[in-house]
Structures are given as C-alpha cells and as structure tokens.
Amino acid sequence: MKGADVTPVTCILKLRERLTNKTRFPGNRCALMRLQGGDVMDKFEQVMQQMAQMTQEDMMKMIESKKKLCICGGCPTYNECARENKELLYCAVGGSPTCITRENDCICPSCPLTEQMGLKHEYFCTRGSEKEQRGM
C-alpha cells in the first residue's frame, strides 16, 4: 500500500481480508490508523496483523515463547486433565477440547499476556480464544 492509499477504510478491509484469507500486504502503515469514528486499532488487532505476516516457523516460535509467560497452570479452573495434556495458552489457541468443562475462577486478567496481547476477555479455557470471543 502506498502512503496515499492508506485510509481507515482500506486498513479495515485489508486487515479483514488478511485475517480471513491469510493474504499479506506490505508494511505496517495500518497499525496506528484511526478507524472511522476516531477509534484507534486496538493492540490485539495490531498483534493479529503482525502474526498474519509471520511464517509458520516464526509463528510456532512465538507461540512457544508465549507459553513461557502463560499462567493458565496456576488457575483454579485449570485441572489435572489439562495439566496431563499440557494445555496452555487458551487465549491464543482456544478452549480446552475436553478437559475443562466448568468455570471455577479466572486469573486471565492478571496474566502478563493480557496486557502484552491486548486481551479484553477471560475464561479462554471454556469460552474460546480472544479471536473467537470477539467473533473474528
């Protein structure tokens, strides 16, 4: 995208296209664009934009680095089944496939990844990833 072509509408359309079709567009000009109504693209949308530009190998490396910061294992909702299956990073990969079926309490808001990735939701282990909960 050339500088003159960067508008809030083109940024929104390109971001949606990239997230749904996994297409790429060069540069990061849209990251700080103001959207219609004056809202700034939030941190999670920026993270999603950056991830869409990564190779599969880089994506796996990033996921492994995020797992090191993940505090799911210390949550009251986390259980032995999840521990045995090494389930972590529900905020990114989605809910527990079979282990966690009941919500006890949630420590997601205190996780360093919440601020780092711009997460707004919680109970990712039962309700799905941030992307799923946003309906993206």
N, CA, C and O of each residue as an XYZ file, in Angstrom:
544
protein
N       0.840     -1.177      0.000
C       0.000      0.000      0.000
C       0.880      1.234      0.000
O       1.772      1.350      0.840
N       0.655      2.141     -0.905
C       1.383      3.396     -0.941
C       0.806      4.323      0.104
O      -0.351      4.177      0.498
N       1.610      5.285      0.561
C       1.178      6.205      1.599
C      -0.144      6.879      1.302
O      -0.982      7.027      2.192
N      -0.342      7.293      0.048
C      -1.576      7.977     -0.310
C      -2.778      7.046     -0.297
O      -3.914      7.498     -0.155
N      -2.535      5.757     -0.442
C      -3.613      4.774     -0.475
C      -4.071      4.341      0.911
O      -5.079      3.644      1.029
N      -3.364      4.730      1.951
C      -3.676      4.285      3.302
C      -4.794      5.160      3.871
O      -4.597      6.345      4.139
N      -5.958      4.560      4.048
C      -7.101      5.239      4.655
C      -7.675      4.305      5.697
O      -7.385      3.109      5.670
N      -8.474      4.808      6.609
C      -9.086      3.907      7.586
C      -9.861      2.768      6.927
O      -9.806      1.628      7.386
N     -10.570      3.074      5.868
C     -11.375      2.043      5.210
C     -10.499      0.985      4.580
O     -10.777     -0.206      4.716
N      -9.417      1.405      3.876
C      -8.558      0.401      3.256
C      -7.855     -0.443      4.311
O      -7.643     -1.637      4.103
N      -7.493      0.158      5.435
C      -6.846     -0.609      6.505
C      -7.794     -1.660      7.068
O      -7.401     -2.809      7.272
N      -9.025     -1.275      7.317
C     -10.003     -2.219      7.852
C     -10.228     -3.356      6.864
O     -10.234     -4.527      7.241
N     -10.415     -2.999      5.596
C     -10.674     -4.030      4.582
C      -9.487     -4.956      4.413
O      -9.653     -6.172      4.316
N      -8.286     -4.389      4.376
C      -7.087     -5.219      4.217
C      -6.874     -6.110      5.431
O      -6.511     -7.276      5.279
N      -7.092     -5.581      6.643
C      -6.928     -6.393      7.850
C      -7.916     -7.547      7.848
O      -7.540     -8.688      8.120
N      -9.176     -7.260      7.544
C     -10.179     -8.331      7.487
C      -9.815     -9.361      6.435
O      -9.920    -10.565      6.670
N      -9.385     -8.881      5.268
C      -9.001     -9.804      4.194
C      -7.850    -10.687      4.636
O      -7.856    -11.897      4.406
N      -6.875    -10.080      5.265
C      -5.705    -10.845      5.668
C      -6.047    -11.865      6.743
O      -5.561    -12.995      6.701
N      -6.872    -11.481      7.701
C      -7.221    -12.392      8.785
C      -8.090    -13.541      8.298
O      -7.981    -14.651      8.819
N      -8.942    -13.306      7.322
C      -9.830    -14.367      6.848
C      -9.208    -15.196      5.744
O      -9.427    -16.405      5.678
N      -8.427    -14.556      4.865
C      -7.863    -15.274      3.722
C      -6.379    -15.544      3.860
O      -5.782    -16.177      2.990
N      -5.782    -15.079      4.928
C      -4.359    -15.241      5.191
C      -3.514    -14.657      4.055
O      -2.480    -15.219      3.692
N      -3.962    -13.525      3.497
C      -3.179    -12.827      2.495
C      -2.298    -11.807      3.185
O      -2.483    -11.515      4.366
N      -1.341    -11.265      2.453
C      -0.408    -10.325      3.044
C      -0.456     -8.991      2.325
O      -0.786     -8.925      1.141
N      -0.131     -7.945      3.036
C       0.143     -6.675      2.388
C       1.351     -6.079      3.082
O       1.515     -6.236      4.292
N       2.200     -5.397      2.325
C       3.475     -4.935      2.879
C       3.306     -3.786      3.859
O       2.324     -3.044      3.835
N       4.290     -3.675      4.706
C       4.348     -2.549      5.617
C       3.424     -2.678      6.813
O       2.652     -3.630      6.931
N       3.520     -1.709      7.683
C       2.730     -1.712      8.905
C       2.015     -0.374      9.052
O       1.749      0.063     10.172
N       1.700      0.283      7.933
C       1.101      1.609      7.963
C      -0.251      1.618      8.648
O      -0.644      2.636      9.219
N      -0.972      0.508      8.603
C      -2.317      0.482      9.169
C      -2.315      0.324     10.682
O      -3.342      0.567     11.315
N      -1.212     -0.069     11.275
C      -1.190     -0.390     12.696
C      -1.667      0.765     13.570
O      -2.316      0.540     14.592
N      -1.360      1.973     13.187
C      -1.731      3.106     14.023
C      -2.823      3.965     13.397
O      -3.073      5.087     13.839
N      -3.467      3.431     12.370
C      -4.506      4.197     11.689
C      -5.702      4.414     12.603
O      -6.056      3.555     13.410
N      -6.311      5.577     12.458
C      -7.557      5.843     13.154
C      -8.688      5.290     12.320
O      -8.762      5.531     11.115
N      -9.558      4.557     12.958
C     -10.691      3.971     12.277
C     -11.826      4.977     12.226
O     -11.763      6.025     12.868
N     -12.854      4.664     11.470
C     -13.993      5.570     11.407
C     -14.543      5.769     12.809
O     -14.620      4.823     13.592
N     -14.918      6.976     13.120
C     -15.409      7.296     14.455
C     -14.287      7.721     15.385
O     -14.545      8.054     16.542
N     -13.024      7.720     14.901
C     -11.899      8.185     15.696
C     -11.236      7.127     16.553
O     -10.253      7.430     17.228
N     -11.736      5.882     16.558
C     -11.117      4.833     17.364
C      -9.795      4.412     16.743
O      -9.648      4.409     15.520
N      -8.847      4.061     17.575
C      -7.568      3.556     17.111
C      -7.646      2.032     17.114
O      -8.239      1.433     18.011
N      -7.038      1.411     16.099
C      -6.977     -0.047     16.060
C      -6.377     -0.525     17.380
O      -5.297     -0.068     17.756
N      -7.041     -1.423     18.086
C      -6.548     -1.823     19.400
C      -5.347     -2.763     19.300
O      -5.013     -3.270     18.229
N      -4.724     -2.973     20.430
C      -3.484     -3.735     20.496
C      -3.660     -5.156     19.950
O      -2.797     -5.652     19.226
N      -4.768     -5.806     20.294
C      -4.996     -7.172     19.810
C      -5.073     -7.202     18.287
O      -4.519     -8.101     17.655
N      -5.750     -6.234     17.699
C      -5.839     -6.176     16.240
C      -4.459     -5.960     15.623
O      -4.163     -6.508     14.561
N      -3.623     -5.174     16.273
C      -2.254     -4.972     15.800
C      -1.456     -6.269     15.894
O      -0.712     -6.612     14.975
N      -1.612     -6.994     17.013
C      -0.920     -8.281     17.177
C      -1.370     -9.264     16.093
O      -0.550     -9.965     15.501
N      -2.664     -9.307     15.843
C      -3.186    -10.192     14.792
C      -2.613     -9.816     13.432
O      -2.299    -10.688     12.622
N      -2.481     -8.535     13.187
C      -1.917     -8.053     11.924
C      -0.464     -8.509     11.793
O      -0.053     -8.971     10.729
N       0.308     -8.383     12.861
C       1.709     -8.807     12.838
C       1.827    -10.316     12.650
O       2.689    -10.792     11.911
N       0.956    -11.062     13.323
C       1.006    -12.529     13.215
C       0.671    -12.987     11.801
O       1.219    -13.981     11.325
N      -0.215    -12.276     11.135
C      -0.601    -12.646      9.780
C       0.567    -12.528      8.809
O       0.549    -13.139      7.740
N       1.579    -11.750      9.169
C       2.748    -11.576      8.315
C       3.839    -12.606      8.606
O       4.817    -12.689      7.864
N       3.687    -13.386      9.668
C       4.722    -14.340     10.073
C       4.683    -15.613      9.240
O       3.642    -16.022      8.724
N       5.863    -16.223      9.129
C       5.927    -17.550      8.532
C       5.415    -18.549      9.563
O       5.303    -18.219     10.744
N       5.107    -19.750      9.132
C       4.639    -20.791     10.047
C       5.691    -21.070     11.125
O       5.354    -21.267     12.293
N       6.945    -21.085     10.731
C       8.039    -21.341     11.681
C       8.120    -20.231     12.734
O       8.255    -20.511     13.925
N       8.040    -18.983     12.294
C       8.081    -17.858     13.231
C       6.871    -17.878     14.157
O       6.977    -17.547     15.338
N       5.725    -18.267     13.613
C       4.503    -18.355     14.416
C       4.688    -19.386     15.534
O       4.320    -19.125     16.680
N       5.246    -20.537     15.216
C       5.467    -21.584     16.226
C       6.455    -21.114     17.293
O       6.270    -21.401     18.475
N       7.491    -20.402     16.887
C       8.457    -19.866     17.855
C       7.786    -18.867     18.793
O       8.028    -18.870     20.000
N       6.941    -18.013     18.222
C       6.242    -17.030     19.036
C       5.313    -17.724     20.034
O       5.264    -17.336     21.201
N       4.589    -18.730     19.595
C       3.676    -19.463     20.477
C       4.447    -20.092     21.625
O       4.016    -20.025     22.775
N       5.581    -20.701     21.321
C       6.400    -21.312     22.378
C       6.899    -20.260     23.370
O       6.942    -20.522     24.572
N       7.272    -19.084     22.886
C       7.728    -18.030     23.802
C       6.573    -17.525     24.666
O       6.776    -17.208     25.838
N       5.370    -17.448     24.107
C       4.200    -17.008     24.875
C       3.814    -18.048     25.928
O       3.345    -17.692     27.009
N       4.009    -19.315     25.619
C       3.700    -20.379     26.594
C       4.526    -20.230     27.863
O       4.075    -20.594     28.949
N       5.729    -19.696     27.730
C       6.592    -19.498     28.896
C       6.034    -18.432     29.839
O       6.313    -18.455     31.038
N       5.250    -17.501     29.300
C       4.645    -16.443     30.113
C       3.258    -16.814     30.628
O       2.729    -16.173     31.536
N       2.682    -17.846     30.042
C       1.310    -18.263     30.338
C       1.171    -18.717     31.794
O       2.012    -19.457     32.304
N       0.091    -18.263     32.463
C      -0.143    -18.628     33.862
C      -1.353    -19.551     34.031
O      -1.834    -19.749     35.147
N      -1.842    -20.116     32.921
C      -3.025    -20.993     32.993
C      -2.868    -22.091     34.049
O      -3.822    -22.425     34.752
N      -1.681    -22.639     34.154
C      -1.443    -23.742     35.089
C      -1.698    -23.396     36.550
O      -1.887    -24.296     37.367
N      -1.706    -22.112     36.896
C      -1.961    -21.692     38.274
C      -3.401    -21.273     38.525
O      -3.725    -20.787     39.609
N      -4.263    -21.455     37.543
C      -5.652    -21.013     37.655
C      -6.509    -22.044     38.394
O      -6.304    -23.245     38.215
N      -7.462    -21.607     39.217
C      -8.356    -22.540     39.911
C      -9.205    -23.393     38.955
O      -9.633    -24.489     39.317
N      -9.444    -22.897     37.751
C     -10.228    -23.662     36.773
C      -9.388    -24.743     36.107
O      -9.923    -25.764     35.676
N      -8.094    -24.533     36.019
C      -7.171    -25.497     35.404
C      -7.192    -26.786     36.217
O      -7.166    -26.738     37.447
N      -7.238    -27.924     35.557
C      -7.343    -29.189     36.285
C      -6.257    -30.187     35.881
O      -5.436    -29.908     35.007
N      -6.266    -31.338     36.523
C      -5.249    -32.361     36.289
C      -5.253    -32.852     34.840
O      -4.191    -33.081     34.261
N      -6.422    -33.011     34.262
C      -6.525    -33.440     32.874
C      -5.795    -32.456     31.955
O      -5.032    -32.866     31.081
N      -6.032    -31.168     32.156
C      -5.370    -30.140     31.345
C      -3.861    -30.178     31.553
O      -3.088    -30.005     30.611
N      -3.453    -30.409     32.802
C      -2.027    -30.499     33.121
C      -1.398    -31.702     32.422
O      -0.323    -31.582     31.834
N      -2.044    -32.838     32.481
C      -1.526    -34.051     31.824
C      -1.425    -33.887     30.313
O      -0.523    -34.438     29.682
N      -2.349    -33.130     29.736
C      -2.348    -32.913     28.285
C      -1.548    -31.675     27.868
O      -1.530    -31.301     26.695
N      -0.886    -31.045     28.847
C      -0.036    -29.876     28.614
C      -0.764    -28.768     27.859
O      -0.206    -28.139     26.960
N      -2.023    -28.540     28.243
C      -2.817    -27.489     27.629
C      -2.425    -26.142     28.237
O      -2.394    -25.986     29.457
N      -2.133    -25.196     27.393
C      -1.787    -23.832     27.796
C      -2.215    -22.866     26.704
O      -2.624    -23.285     25.621
N      -2.123    -21.601     26.983
C      -2.318    -20.539     26.001
C      -3.696    -20.582     25.349
O      -3.830    -20.425     24.135
N      -4.701    -20.795     26.163
C      -6.079    -20.852     25.667
C      -6.476    -19.538     24.981
O      -7.286    -19.539     24.054
N      -5.907    -18.431     25.435
C      -6.240    -17.129     24.849
C      -5.901    -17.069     23.366
O      -6.527    -16.326     22.610
N      -4.917    -17.845     22.954
C      -4.500    -17.852     21.555
C      -5.012    -19.066     20.786
O      -5.412    -18.947     19.627
N      -5.000    -20.231     21.425
C      -5.338    -21.466     20.684
C      -6.794    -21.884     20.857
O      -7.271    -22.749     20.121
N      -7.501    -21.301     21.797
C      -8.905    -21.642     22.003
C      -9.109    -22.496     23.233
O      -8.158    -22.860     23.924
N     -10.351    -22.806     23.492
C     -10.741    -23.532     24.698
C     -10.205    -24.938     24.790
O      -9.727    -25.508     23.809
N     -10.290    -25.481     25.972
C      -9.873    -26.853     26.230
C     -10.800    -27.800     25.473
O     -12.021    -27.716     25.608
N     -10.219    -28.707     24.672
C     -11.072    -29.591     23.880
C     -11.947    -30.535     24.708
O     -13.089    -30.804     24.336
N     -11.418    -31.042     25.831
C     -12.196    -31.992     26.637
C     -11.984    -31.870     28.133
O     -12.826    -32.325     28.906
N     -10.887    -31.271     28.562
C     -10.529    -31.296     29.982
C     -11.315    -30.329     30.860
O     -11.805    -30.718     31.921
N     -11.438    -29.109     30.444
C     -12.058    -28.090     31.296
C     -13.487    -27.849     30.826
O     -13.728    -27.376     29.715
N     -14.413    -28.183     31.693
C     -15.827    -28.050     31.349
C     -16.580    -27.149     32.328
O     -17.734    -26.794     32.089
N     -15.920    -26.780     33.438
C     -16.576    -25.969     34.465
C     -15.673    -24.795     34.844
O     -14.464    -24.958     35.008
N     -16.267    -23.625     34.980
C     -15.529    -22.432     35.369
C     -15.551    -22.290     36.883
O     -16.621    -22.222     37.488
N     -14.364    -22.246     37.501
C     -14.261    -22.041     38.946
C     -13.938    -20.590     39.260
O     -14.658    -19.938     40.016
N     -12.883    -20.096     38.695
C     -12.437    -18.726     38.847
C     -11.487    -18.468     37.689
O     -11.065    -19.414     37.024
N     -11.142    -17.222     37.433
C     -10.308    -16.893     36.281
C      -9.203    -15.922     36.684
O      -9.458    -14.887     37.301
N      -7.973    -16.275     36.324
C      -6.842    -15.391     36.586
C      -6.314    -14.756     35.297
O      -5.267    -14.108     35.310
N      -7.029    -14.937     34.193
C      -6.597    -14.359     32.912
C      -6.275    -12.866     33.003
O      -5.268    -12.434     32.440
N      -7.095    -12.062     33.692
C      -6.786    -10.628     33.748
C      -5.425    -10.315     34.373
O      -4.858     -9.260     34.089
N      -4.886    -11.196     35.210
C      -3.584    -10.943     35.840
C      -2.417    -11.520     35.042
O      -1.267    -11.356     35.451
N      -2.671    -12.181     33.933
C      -1.619    -12.786     33.112
C      -0.855    -11.701     32.353
O      -1.464    -10.762     31.841
N       0.464    -11.822     32.277
C       1.232    -10.821     31.519
C       0.833    -10.765     30.038
O       1.009     -9.733     29.390
N       0.307    -11.850     29.509
C      -0.104    -11.873     28.110
C      -1.344    -11.007     27.856
O      -1.559    -10.545     26.736
N      -2.151    -10.791     28.886
C      -3.350     -9.972     28.730
C      -2.972     -8.570     28.262
O      -3.557     -8.054     27.310
N      -2.004     -7.960     28.924
C      -1.566     -6.625     28.518
C      -0.737     -6.694     27.242
O      -0.917     -5.885     26.331
N       0.166     -7.659     27.181
C       1.060     -7.786     26.035
C       0.310     -7.969     24.718
O       0.718     -7.437     23.686
N      -0.784     -8.722     24.759
C      -1.532     -9.010     23.542
C      -2.816     -8.187     23.414
O      -3.529     -8.303     22.416
N      -3.111     -7.367     24.403
C      -4.293     -6.518     24.337
C      -5.596     -7.295     24.465
O      -6.565     -7.007     23.762
N      -5.622     -8.276     25.358
C      -6.811     -9.113     25.530
C      -7.871     -8.385     26.349
O      -7.547     -7.663     27.292
N      -9.126     -8.576     25.989
C     -10.237     -7.931     26.689
C     -11.154     -8.945     27.373
O     -11.925     -8.575     28.258
N     -11.085    -10.183     26.988
C     -11.987    -11.206     27.510
C     -11.284    -12.070     28.553
O     -10.134    -11.812     28.906
N     -11.973    -13.088     29.040
C     -11.408    -14.019     30.019
C     -12.064    -15.384     29.857
O     -12.863    -15.592     28.944
N     -11.728    -16.301     30.736
C     -12.223    -17.683     30.673
C     -12.001    -18.285     29.282
O     -12.896    -18.912     28.715
N     -10.801    -18.087     28.746
C     -10.482    -18.597     27.415
C     -10.544    -20.120     27.364
O     -10.827    -20.696     26.313
N     -10.283    -20.768     28.485
C     -10.279    -22.237     28.529
C     -11.665    -22.831     28.267
O     -11.776    -23.959     27.788
N     -12.708    -22.082     28.578
C     -14.061    -22.596     28.367
C     -14.824    -21.831     27.289
O     -15.731    -22.379     26.663
N     -14.463    -20.575     27.073
C     -15.238    -19.733     26.145
C     -14.574    -19.518     24.793
O     -15.184    -18.961     23.880
N     -13.321    -19.960     24.662
C     -12.607    -19.816     23.397
C     -11.582    -18.697     23.428
O     -11.523    -17.911     24.374
N     -10.780    -18.639     22.379
C      -9.702    -17.664     22.284
C     -10.247    -16.237     22.213
O     -11.447    -16.026     22.037
N      -9.358    -15.277     22.353
C      -9.746    -13.867     22.224
C     -10.379    -13.632     20.852
O     -11.401    -12.956     20.738
N      -9.775    -14.184     19.838
C     -10.286    -14.018     18.470
C     -11.704    -14.597     18.356
O     -12.584    -13.982     17.753
N     -11.910    -15.760     18.928
C     -13.242    -16.399     18.893
C     -14.264    -15.568     19.670
O     -15.383    -15.359     19.202
N     -13.880    -15.096     20.854
C     -14.816    -14.325     21.674
C     -15.157    -12.973     21.056
O     -16.220    -12.414     21.322
N     -14.257    -12.454     20.235
C     -14.533    -11.204     19.525
C     -15.369    -11.445     18.256
O     -15.858    -10.501     17.634
N     -15.518    -12.695     17.895
C     -16.285    -13.002     16.690
C     -15.517    -12.732     15.401
O     -16.105    -12.459     14.355
N     -14.204    -12.812     15.496
C     -13.351    -12.542     14.309
C     -13.175    -13.799     13.471
O     -12.496    -13.767     12.445
